[in-house]
Amino acid sequence: MPNENFSLDRVNDLSKKEAQEYLKKYFIPLTNSNHAFYMDGTYQILENKVIKSTYFNRMPKELNPFYFKEYTGLKSVVYKFNPKTLKHDELNLCPEMKSKKNHLNPTTKILAMLSLRC
């Protein structure tokens, strides 16, 4: 995932091939006809008309056929607990949990405390 936000100025300064690679870092076409856009460290879901009017109308025109017709990196949105955000055909929008500790298995000390209260 990128360390910075998308820049129209930057995409307009790149060669066609570099601009295509740059787009793939920030825009993901989704199987539900919407698009995921990477901004401020997270993916936002945007409608087709929003990304066209806000972003693609301000980019070089040769990027439109690439992204909307040629690029085959479609993903489905899923909500799974703690796997990677991007997998081959999935975009996981479930926020990552800070703790990966299994809290469903209490320690012996906790079980002893619980038995004292019963």
N, C-alpha and C positions, 0 to 999 in steps of 0.2 A: 504494500500500500504506500502511496506517496507520502512524503513528509510535508508537503506544502499544498495549498489550494490551487485549483485550476486557474489559469490565466489566459484570457483571450489574447492579450498582447503577445504572450509567449507562443501560442499556437500559430498566430499569424506570422511570426518571424521564422518558423521552422520550415524545412523542406517538406514536400508532400509525405514522404515515407516517415520522417521524424514526427510529423504532425499526427499521422495515423497511430503510431506507437504511443504518443502522448495522450491521444483520445482514449485509447484502450486502458490507460491507467485511471481515468476519471469517470468514464461513462460505460455502463454495462446495459445492453439491451436485455429486457426480461421477457419471459415467455407469456406474460399477461398483457403485453403490448405497452407497458410502462418502461421506465428506465431508472437505473440506480445511478446516482451522481455522488461522487466522493467529495465531501466538503467538511472542513473542520474536524477531521479525524473519524468521520462516520459516513455511512451511506444514507442518502435521502432518496425516497422514491418520488419521481417526477413524471408527469404525464407527457406523452409524445409532443403535444402542441406547446407545452411549456419549454422543453429543451430546444425545440425548433425555433420558437420566437425569441427566446432569451439568449441562446448560445449559437446554434448553427446558422442563423441568419446573419451573424456577425463574423463567421469564419469563412475561409476560402471555400468557394462553391464545390471544388473537387472533393472535399471531405464528406459532403452529404451522401453521394452514392456509396462511398466506402462504408460509412457507418450504418446507413439505413438499408443497404441492399447486399453488400459484399461481406461485411464482417459477420462471422458465424458464431461469435462467442456468447450466445444466449445463455442465460442462467434462470433458474427457478428460485423464487424466494422461499426460504425455509426458516423455521425457528427451532433450532436444536441447542441443547444445553452444552456449552463449552467446546464445540469443535471449531475448526478453523473458520474464518469468515468466508473465504473463497475456496471452493472446491471445484472440480472439473465442470460440473453443470449446476452448481448450487451457490447461492448467495445467502449466507446465514446471517440474519438480522437480530438474532437473540443476543442481548448484551452479554459480554464475557463476565463471569462471576470472578470476583477477586480471590475467593478461597476455593480451592479444589478439594478441600478436606471433606470427607463423607461424614456429615453430621447425623446420619441416621443410625450409626453404630456407636452408641455411647461407650465411654471407657468404663473400666471396673470401678473407678472412684465415683463416677457419676451414678452408676447403678447402685452402689452402696449408699450414696446420699438419697437416692430415690426410695430405697427399701426402708430407710430410717423414717421416712415421712408417711409410709403406708401403715 
